[in-house]
Amino acid sequence: MFYGLSRFLKNLLPKRLFYRALLIVAAPIIILQITISIVFFDSLWIKTNKGMTRALINEIATFIDAYENENSDKEKIIKLFENHLQFNISYEINKNYPDIFNERWFSPIDRSLRRELKSQNFNYWFDTTGYKDLIDLRLEYKDGYFQFFIPRERVTSTSARLFALWITLPAFLVVFIAILFLKNQTRPITNLAKASAKFGRGEEVDEFRPSGALEIRQAGYEFDKMRKRIIRHLNQRSEMLSGISHDLRTPLTRIKLQLAFIKDQEIAKKLSNDVLEMEKMLNEYLQFARSSFSEKTEKFNMAELIENNIEKYGSKNISTKLDKTIIMNGRKNLIQRCLNNLIDNSIKYSNNIHIQLTKNNNYLAVIIDDDGPGISKKEYSNVFKPFYKIDKSRSDSKSSVGLGMSIASDVVRSHGGTIALDKSPQNGLRVKVIFPS
């Protein structure tokens, strides 16, 4: 029960740090305001209004008693109360109350008037909205009624509005200042997260300058150090492999020249095939280890890129279902290399291939289906490991070192996407690549 309640509360709370911090700052202020307002209106304003209303009704009751006991000059009593109590009094003979009585049950003034008038056993009618500064109160008396026009200030205190103004404006000011400070405190965290995501996708990160609180600044410095160490490591790896490539290609070139002087063509052909296989394996090693951080991102048409790749193969067994224009922001050459590896595998092990490209608001998907032998589910995760080869129908190429799927997986993940395998509708293999849009 408590676990479900905890999850429910977590779902209600904001997910972003800025809004959580704002809630921490604003919630106590709002709760304090509500508490003070309730205490004020209950213990001060409502009770004060109740006392003022009670005094007013007692004055009216006194007027009626004095009016009844005065036999000679009743107008004198009316004038006396008008002059000293600011009443505007008239006696309407042989008249009834208006038919419409707008009782506002939510109004504190109306509630207080009803309560006090009933305590004096008056038959009454009043209107607190007909006039801006006056209350129209009518009390039954003999064959007619008394009509009192009473200043509104006699039954309500104006301090409530001032109190509400003084308690609300500073609160809004404090919350506004808190928002400005929280923006400044959360901006470095947001910048750090954006730089980390950008670096994780292999994009070039401009010189990162840590800012904000001491802990956030320290995290920024550590991230910048880590970023520079990784870049230095990748550069060293690329330089080392470039040197190895140069050193290996030189003896391979000499071997090719020496093969040209061998008279036995059968031996020369076998050795030449071995040299070509070594060159192809060397190219695959370099392709796998090549740093993707050197290429910058750009916007390109994904559908056009897939069509250009398919044209290079010149195969009529490849069918497509592509939207005309799907723009993607990424490293074009790397994605082209990824698609080439996936299509190469499908062409090598199947007869018919179907490629479809779709996009929605959240992601872009490339799906490649073939009718080949496929692979077992237990091998789905293994084929993405470097140098891994399946010991059946897919290991027939001696020059393959098992890096094609690993390179494709690295390219997809460096763009923040995912790659997954499944069984295709043609009972072959389905490769589904998803990029964030």
C-alpha positions in Angstrom: 0.0 0.0 0.0 2.7 2.5 1.0 4.9 1.5 -1.9 2.0 2.2 -4.3 1.4 5.6 -2.6 5.1 6.4 -2.8 5.1 5.7 -6.5 2.0 7.8 -6.9 3.7 10.7 -5.1 6.9 10.3 -7.2 4.9 10.5 -10.4 3.3 13.7 -9.2 6.6 15.4 -8.3 8.5 17.2 -11.1 11.3 15.4 -12.7 13.7 18.3 -13.5 16.0 19.7 -10.8 15.0 23.3 -11.4 11.3 22.6 -10.7 12.1 20.4 -7.7 14.3 23.1 -6.2 11.6 25.7 -7.0 9.1 23.5 -5.2 11.4 23.2 -2.2 11.6 27.0 -2.1 8.0 28.0 -3.0 6.1 25.3 -1.1 7.1 26.6 2.4 6.3 30.1 1.4 2.9 29.1 0.0 2.1 27.0 3.1 3.2 29.8 5.4 1.0 32.3 3.5 -2.0 30.0 3.6 -1.5 29.3 7.4 -1.1 33.0 8.2 -4.1 33.9 6.0 -6.3 31.3 7.7 -5.3 32.5 11.1 -5.7 36.1 10.2 -9.2 35.7 8.6 -10.4 33.4 11.4 -9.1 35.1 14.5 -8.9 38.7 13.4 -10.9 39.7 10.3 -13.9 37.4 10.7 -14.2 38.0 14.5 -13.7 41.8 14.0 -16.4 41.8 11.3 -18.7 39.8 13.5 -18.2 42.3 16.4 -18.8 45.2 14.0 -22.0 43.6 12.6 -23.3 42.8 16.1 -22.8 46.4 17.2 -24.6 47.6 14.0 -27.6 45.4 14.6 -27.7 46.4 18.3 -27.8 50.1 17.1 -30.6 49.3 14.7 -32.5 47.5 17.5 -32.0 50.5 19.7 -33.3 52.8 17.0 -36.5 50.7 16.6 -37.0 50.7 20.4 -36.5 54.4 20.6 -38.8 54.9 17.6 -41.6 52.9 19.2 -41.3 54.7 22.5 -41.3 58.2 21.0 -44.9 59.4 20.7 -44.5 63.1 19.8 -41.7 63.5 17.3 -40.5 60.3 15.5 -38.7 62.2 12.8 -36.4 63.6 15.5 -35.3 60.0 16.3 -34.6 59.4 12.7 -32.5 62.6 12.3 -30.7 61.8 15.5 -29.5 58.4 14.3 -28.7 59.7 10.8 -26.5 62.5 12.3 -24.6 60.4 14.8 -24.5 56.9 13.4 -24.4 57.7 9.6 -27.7 55.9 8.9 -29.9 56.9 6.0 -33.3 55.8 7.3 -36.7 55.9 5.7 -40.0 54.3 6.7 -42.0 52.8 3.8 -45.7 52.3 4.7 -47.8 49.6 3.0 -44.9 48.2 1.0 -43.4 44.7 0.8 -39.9 43.5 0.3 -38.6 42.9 -3.3 -39.3 39.4 -4.6 -35.6 38.7 -5.3 -33.3 38.1 -2.4 -29.7 37.3 -3.5 -28.3 35.4 -0.6 -24.5 34.9 -1.0 -23.7 32.0 1.3 -19.9 32.4 0.5 -19.7 36.0 1.6 -18.5 36.7 5.2 -20.5 40.0 5.3 -23.7 38.3 4.3 -23.2 35.4 6.8 -22.6 37.8 9.7 -25.6 39.9 8.8 -27.9 36.9 8.6 -26.6 35.5 11.9 -27.1 38.7 13.8 -30.4 39.6 12.3 -31.8 36.2 13.2 -30.6 36.5 16.7 -32.7 39.7 17.1 -35.7 37.9 15.5 -36.0 40.4 12.7 -37.9 39.8 9.4 -35.3 41.2 7.0 -34.2 41.7 3.5 -30.8 43.1 2.5 -28.6 43.6 -0.5 -24.8 44.0 -0.2 -24.0 44.2 -4.0 -26.5 46.8 -5.3 -24.3 49.7 -4.2 -20.6 49.9 -4.1 -20.2 51.6 -0.6 -23.6 51.0 0.9 -25.6 48.1 2.2 -29.4 48.2 1.6 -31.1 46.7 4.7 -34.8 46.5 5.2 -36.6 45.4 8.4 -40.3 44.7 8.7 -42.2 47.1 11.0 -45.9 47.1 11.4 -47.6 47.8 8.0 -44.4 48.5 6.2 -40.6 48.3 6.7 -37.7 50.5 7.6 -35.1 50.9 4.9 -31.5 51.5 6.1 -28.7 52.6 3.9 -25.6 51.7 5.9 -22.0 52.5 4.9 -20.2 49.2 4.1 -17.3 50.2 6.3 -19.6 49.8 9.4 -19.6 46.0 8.9 -16.2 45.2 7.3 -12.6 46.1 7.9 -10.5 47.4 5.0 -7.3 46.0 6.6 -8.0 42.6 5.0 -7.2 43.9 1.5 -4.1 45.6 2.7 -3.0 42.5 4.5 -3.6 40.4 1.4 -1.7 42.8 -0.7 1.2 43.0 1.7 1.4 39.2 2.1 1.0 38.4 -1.6 3.3 40.9 -3.3 6.4 40.1 -1.2 5.8 36.4 -1.7 5.7 36.8 -5.4 8.8 38.9 -5.2 10.6 36.3 -3.2 9.6 33.5 -5.5 10.7 35.6 -8.6 14.1 36.2 -7.0 14.3 32.5 -6.1 13.6 31.6 -9.8 16.4 33.8 -11.0 18.9 32.3 -8.5 17.7 28.8 -9.2 18.2 29.4 -12.9 21.7 30.5 -12.3 22.4 27.4 -10.1 20.9 24.8 -12.5 22.3 26.3 -15.7 25.8 24.8 -15.0 24.3 21.4 -14.4 22.3 21.6 -17.7 25.4 22.7 -19.6 27.4 19.9 -18.1 24.7 17.4 -19.1 24.5 18.8 -22.6 28.3 18.6 -23.0 28.4 15.0 -21.6 25.6 13.9 -24.0 27.4 15.7 -26.9 30.7 14.1 -26.1 29.1 10.7 -25.6 27.6 10.9 -29.2 31.1 11.6 -30.5 30.4 15.2 -31.4 33.1 17.9 -31.0 32.7 19.8 -27.7 33.8 23.4 -27.5 36.1 24.4 -24.7 34.0 23.6 -21.6 34.2 26.2 -18.8 32.9 24.8 -15.4 30.8 27.3 -13.4 28.2 27.4 -10.6 28.5 26.1 -7.0 31.7 24.5 -5.8 30.5 20.9 -6.2 29.1 21.5 -9.7 32.3 23.3 -10.7 34.3 20.3 -9.4 32.2 17.9 -11.4 32.7 20.1 -14.4 36.5 20.1 -14.0 36.6 16.3 -13.6 34.5 15.9 -16.7 36.8 18.2 -18.7 39.8 16.2 -17.5 38.2 12.9 -18.4 37.2 14.3 -21.9 40.7 15.4 -22.6 42.2 12.1 -21.4 39.8 10.2 -23.7 40.6 12.4 -26.7 44.3 12.1 -26.0 44.0 8.3 -25.8 42.0 8.1 -29.1 44.5 10.3 -30.8 47.4 8.2 -29.6 45.6 5.0 -30.7 45.0 6.5 -34.2 48.6 7.6 -34.5 49.9 4.2 -33.3 47.6 2.4 -35.8 48.6 4.7 -38.6 52.2 3.9 -37.9 51.5 0.2 -37.8 49.5 0.5 -41.1 52.5 2.2 -42.7 55.0 -0.3 -41.4 52.8 -3.3 -42.5 51.9 -1.9 -45.9 55.6 -1.4 -46.8 56.6 -5.1 -46.5 53.3 -6.1 -48.2 54.2 -3.9 -51.1 57.7 -5.6 -51.3 56.1 -9.0 -51.2 53.8 -8.0 -54.1 56.9 -6.9 -56.1 58.7 -10.2 -55.3 55.6 -12.2 -56.3 55.8 -10.7 -59.8 59.2 -12.4 -60.3 58.1 -15.9 -59.3 57.8 -18.1 -62.3 55.5 -20.7 -60.8 52.1 -18.9 -61.4 50.2 -21.3 -59.2 52.3 -20.5 -56.2 52.3 -16.8 -57.1 48.5 -16.8 -57.2 48.2 -18.5 -53.8 50.6 -16.1 -52.2 48.9 -13.1 -53.9 45.6 -14.2 -52.5 47.1 -14.4 -49.0 48.5 -10.9 -49.5 45.1 -9.5 -50.6 43.5 -11.2 -47.6 46.1 -9.6 -45.2 45.4 -6.2 -46.8 41.6 -6.6 -46.3 42.0 -7.7 -42.7 44.4 -4.8 -42.1 41.8 -2.4 -43.5 39.1 -3.8 -41.3 41.3 -3.5 -38.2 42.0 0.2 -39.0 38.3 0.8 -39.8 37.3 -0.6 -36.4 39.9 1.4 -34.5 39.5 4.6 -36.4 38.4 7.5 -34.2 34.9 8.9 -34.9 35.6 12.1 -33.0 37.4 13.7 -36.0 34.3 13.8 -38.1 31.9 16.7 -37.5 28.1 16.3 -37.6 26.1 17.6 -40.5 22.5 17.6 -41.7 21.8 15.2 -44.6 18.9 13.3 -46.2 18.9 9.8 -44.8 16.6 8.5 -47.6 19.0 9.8 -50.2 22.0 8.2 -48.4 20.3 4.8 -48.4 19.4 5.0 -52.1 22.9 6.0 -53.0 24.3 3.0 -51.1 21.8 0.6 -52.8 22.8 2.0 -56.3 26.4 1.0 -55.7 25.5 -2.6 -55.3 23.4 -2.7 -58.5 21.3 -5.5 -57.1 17.7 -6.0 -58.3 16.9 -8.1 -55.2 16.9 -5.1 -52.9 13.5 -3.5 -52.4 12.9 -0.3 -50.4 10.1 1.6 -48.7 11.5 5.1 -48.0 10.0 8.4 -47.3 11.2 11.0 -49.8 12.9 13.4 -47.4 14.0 12.5 -43.9 16.6 14.9 -42.5 19.1 13.6 -39.9 21.8 15.4 -38.0 24.9 13.1 -37.6 28.2 12.1 -39.0 27.3 11.1 -42.5 30.4 9.0 -43.4 30.1 6.9 -40.3 26.4 6.2 -40.9 27.2 5.3 -44.5 29.8 2.9 -43.3 27.4 1.4 -40.8 24.7 0.9 -43.5 27.3 -0.6 -45.9 28.3 -3.2 -43.3 24.7 -4.2 -42.6 23.7 -4.4 -46.3 26.9 -6.3 -47.1 26.0 -9.0 -44.5 22.5 -9.3 -46.0 23.7 -9.5 -49.6 26.3 -12.1 -48.5 23.9 -14.5 -46.8 20.5 -13.9 -48.5 18.8 -13.5 -51.9 16.2 -10.9 -51.2 16.5 -7.8 -49.1 13.9 -5.2 -48.0 14.9 -1.9 -46.5 12.4 0.6 -45.0 12.9 4.0 -43.4 10.4 5.6 -41.1 10.4 8.7 -38.8 8.2 10.2 -36.1 8.6 12.9 -33.6 10.9 10.9 -31.3 13.0 8.6 -33.4 14.2 7.6 -36.9 14.2 3.9 -37.7 16.0 1.9 -40.4 14.8 -1.7 -40.8 16.7 -4.2 -43.0 15.0 -7.6 -43.6 16.4 -10.5 -45.5 15.5 -14.1 -46.4 18.8 -15.7 -45.4 19.4 -18.4 -42.8 19.3 -16.0 -39.9 21.0 -16.6 -36.6 19.8 -18.0 -33.3 18.5 -15.8 -30.6 21.3 -16.7 -28.2 23.8 -15.2 -30.7 22.0 -11.9 -31.0 24.2 -10.2 -28.5 27.4 -12.0 -29.4 27.6 -10.8 -33.0 28.2 -7.3 -31.8 31.4 -8.3 -30.0 34.6 -7.4 -31.8 36.3 -10.4 -33.7 33.4 -12.7 -33.0 32.3 -15.1 -35.8 29.5 -17.6 -35.9 30.8 -21.1 -36.6 28.2 -22.0 -39.2 26.9 -20.5 -42.5 28.1 -17.1 -41.6 31.8 -18.0 -41.2 32.5 -19.0 -44.7 34.6 -16.0 -45.6 38.2 -16.4 -44.5 38.9 -12.7 -44.9 36.2 -11.7 -42.5 37.5 -10.9 -39.0 34.1 -10.4 -37.4 34.2 -6.6 -37.1 31.3 -5.5 -39.4 28.5 -5.7 -36.8 30.7 -4.3 -34.1 31.6 -1.3 -36.2 27.9 -0.8 -37.0 26.9 -1.0 -33.3 29.6 1.5 -32.3 28.4 4.0 -35.0 24.8 3.7 -33.9 25.5 4.0 -30.2 27.9 7.0 -30.8 24.8 8.8 -32.3 22.7 8.0 -29.2 20.8 5.2 -31.0 20.2 1.5 -30.6 20.6 -1.5 -32.8 18.6 -4.8 -32.4 18.2 -8.1 -34.1 15.1 -10.1 -34.7 13.5 -12.6 -37.0 12.3 -11.1 -40.3 8.9 -11.7 -42.0 10.9 -13.6 -44.7 12.2 -16.0 -41.9 15.7 -14.5 -42.2 17.3 -11.8 -40.1 15.9 -8.4 -39.2 18.2 -5.5 -38.2 16.5 -2.6 -36.7 18.5 0.6 -36.2 16.9 3.5 -34.3 18.4 7.0 -34.1 16.9 9.8 -32.0 15.3 12.5 -34.1 
